[in-house]
Amino acid sequence: MKDTIGIQLTAPQSTSTYVKQASVYLILLAFTFISIMPIVWILLAALKPVSELNANLFAFPKYLTFNNFSEAWTVGKMGKYLMNSVFVAIPRVFFIILLASLAGFGFGKLKFPGRDVLFFIFLFGMMVPIQAMVIPLYYTMQSLNLINTYWALILPSLGLAMPFAIFMMRTFFKDLPDELMDVSKIDGCNDFKAFVHIMLPLTIPAITSLLVFEFMWSWNDFLLPLLFVYDDAYRTLPLGMMYFFGEYTSNQSLIAAGVSIAIVPIIMIYIIFQRKFIEGITSGSMKG
């Protein structure tokens, strides 16, 4: 009995295919360059002495100095502003994820009267701009004696961010198989145990995506601190940077160092959670 060896020949790709692929890569490289260059320029400007930066705005630094970072951190109070943003962002993100996960599970997997109507009422919150609510929000915080406190920056943001967070978590819970709930009930789990032990671990990509979004929005929030905080001790990074820029307008190297300090936490959060974040963003398009 003779052994036969099959050889599968693949047709070579045409020249037009290579041209299309090369064009796509060139376009991606161009957009990458456009996106990265401002960040690179800011970092290089922060590492220059101000005299060298004023002499040539785009020249590569002759020698690197980290004095601008230390001065921005201490004299420019960037360290204090950064810690205030951390104190606001961590509880804000934690409570949003906690409440949105519970609400998303309820809207996505539980059946109760008026479920869809209540969910659409939540969705209406996404249609109301924050500028339309700042006056009642201010008087509410004032009546609770929370003006110029961290709670004035945390509590209103929970309500403002909740519609999107609930919508996102409800979508992920709804995409999970209903059979998982049936199996959990057969094993003796109630709805809460099924949520904690079965459903919640499956939504880690969604939770990670929500974490990155909410941390970024909290970190960049400017309007609420501007409204509710007037003491320098409670200023968050975006608000503090406004005063920082106004005070050191002539020192562009110091401003560049402050901007570099401000963007580091967001970049670190994305690098740490990028795998689950991308999985959470793309999982919706991979289903169905």
N, C-alpha and C positions, 0 to 999 in steps of 0.2 A: 504494500500500500504506500503510495507516494504522498509525501507531505507537500501540500501546495501553499505557496506563500503569496498572499495577495498584497499588491502594492497599490495604495490609493494615491492617485495623483490629484493635486489641487491646482486649479487654474491660477496662474499668476495674476496678481492684482493689476488692473489697468493703470495707465499713467494718470488718468483723471482722478482715480481714487486716491493716489498719493498726493496729488495737487490739493484735493479737498481736505485731506488730513493735515497737510502742511499749513493750509490756510487757517484751519481751526486752531492749530497749535500757535500760530503766529498771533491770532486774535487774542487767545488766552494769555499769551506772554505779554502782549501789549496792555491788556487790562490789569494783569498782575503788576506790571511796572508802574502803571498809573496809580494803583492802589497802595503800593509799598513805598514809593518815592517820598510822599509827604511825611510818612512816619520816619523814614531814614533821615530825611532832612532835619526834622525836629530833633532827633537824637544827636545828630552831628552838631547842630546849633547849640544844644545844651552842653556839649563837651568842649565848646570853644570859649575862650575869653571874649568878653563883650567888645573889646577893641578890635580883635581880629574879625569878629562877626560884622561889625560896622564897616570895616575896611573892604571886605569881600563877602557878600551874603551867601554865595553858593560855592565858595572854595572849600576844599577838604582841609580840616584843621591841621595845622603844623604840629601841634602837640595837644594831647588830650588832658583835660582837667575835670575833676569831679567836684570842684568847689561850688559850682552853680547848684548842684543837687543838694549839698549839705546846707547851703545858704537858703535855698527854697524850702527845705524841710524844717529848718529852725526859725530863721528870721522871717521868712515868708509865711510861716504857720501852716505849711502844706501838710505836715505830719499830723497836726491837730485836726485839720479839716478832713483828712483821710480817715482818721479814727472815728470821727463823728459819722461819716458816711457808712463805715462798717457797722457802727452801733445801730444805725437805721436799717441798713440793707438786710442784716442777718435775721432779726425778728420779722421783718416784713416778708421776706422770701419764705421763711419757715411757716408762718401762719397762712399765707396764700396757698402754699402747697398742701398744707393740712386740710384747710377748709375746702379748697377746690377738689381735692381727691375725694373727700366724703360726698360733696355735692355731685361731682361727676359720676360717682358710683351710683348714687341714688337716681339720678336722671337717666343713666345709661342702662342699669340692670334691674332696678326695682320697679314694680308696677303699683301705682297708687293714683287715686282720682285727681285729676287736674295736673298731672305730671307735665304734659307737653305745654299746657297753658302757662304754668309757672316757669318753665324753662324759657319760653319766648319772652316772658316778662323780664327775665334776667338778660336776655339778648338785647332788649331795648336799651339797657345801660351802656352798651357799646356805641349806641347812636348819639348819646348826649355828650357833647364836648365838655371837658373839664372847666373851660372858661365860663360856662353857663352855671357852674355850681360853686364857684369860688366864694361868692358872697355868703350864701347860707352856710357853707362849710366854715368860713371864718367866724361867723356869729355862733355857730354850734361849738367850735373849739373854745371860743371866748367864754361862753356860758359854762363850760366844763372846767374853766381855769387851766386849760392845757396849752395856751399860747406860750411860745418860747420854751417848749419842752420837746424831748424826743418823741413823746406820744403824739404830738401834733403832726409830726412827719410820718408816723407809722399808721395810725388808725384811719385817717382819710384815704390813704393810698390803698388800704385793704379793700375798701368798697369800690374804689375806682378801677382797680385791677381785676376784681373778682369776675365780672362778666366774661372777659376773654379767657381767664384761667378755667372757669367752669366749662365754657364751651370746648376748650381744648381737651380737658380731662374726660368730659362726657363722650367726646368722639372716640377716644381710645378705649374707654370701657365698653362702649356700644359695639365696637369691632371685635371684642373678645367673644368666643363661643358661649352661647347660653347653656350648653351642656355642662360647662364647668360649675355653674350654680346648681344645676340638678344633682351632679355628683357630690358636691359639698353637702347638700341637704341629706342625701342618702347616708353620708358618713356622720351625720349628726351635727353639722355646723349650722349655726344661725347665720343671719345675713352679715352681722358684724365680723364674725370669725371667718366667713368666706371672703369678706373684703380684705381683712388683714393678712390671712395666710395663703390665699389663692390668687385673688384678683390684683391686689396691690403690687406684689412682686413682678407681675407680668407687665405692669405699666411703668417700670423704671425708665425706659427711654423717654416716655412722655413727661415724667416727673423731671428728668434731667433737662429736657428742652425747656420746660416751664421755669426751672431754676435759672438757666442761663438768661432767658428773656427777662424774667422779673428782676434778677440782679442787675442786668444792664440798664433796665428802665429806672430802677431805684438809684443806681449810681449816677445816672445822667439827669435825674429829676432836679429841675431848677425852680419851677413855679411854686410848689408847696413850701420849700424852705424860704423863698422870697416873701411869701404871704405870712407864714406862721412863726418865723424866727427873726428876731432883731438883735439878739445878743451874740457877740462873736464866739462865745463859748459853745454855741449850738449850731453854728454854720456848717453845712455839709460842703463837700468838695466843689460842686458847681458854683454855689453861691460864694464860697470863700475865694474861688479863683477869679470871680468878677472883681472883688476888692483887691485881690493880689495883682491882677492885670492893671488896674487903675493906679496902684501905688508904684509899680515898677515898669511903667510904660517905656521908659528910655532904655531899660536893660533887657534887650530881646533874648539874650542867652539865659537869663534867669527865668523869663517867661517860658522859654522852651523847656527848661528843666522842670518847671511846675507842670506843664502839660505832659511831659514824659512820665512823671510820677503818677499823674491822674489816670493814664491809660494802662498802666502795668496791671492793676488788679483785674480788669476786664479781660485782658489778654491771657492772664494766668487761669482765670475761670474757664475760658474757652478751651485752652490747651488741656486742662485737667479733664474736662467733661466732653471733649470734642467727639469721641467715638459714640457715646450714648446719645449725644445731642444730634449728630447726623442721622443716627438710626431712628431717633424719634421723629425727626423732620421728614424723613423719607419713608417711614413705615406706612403712612397713609396711602402713598402712591403705589406701594408694592402689594396692596390688598385688592381683592375683587377683580 
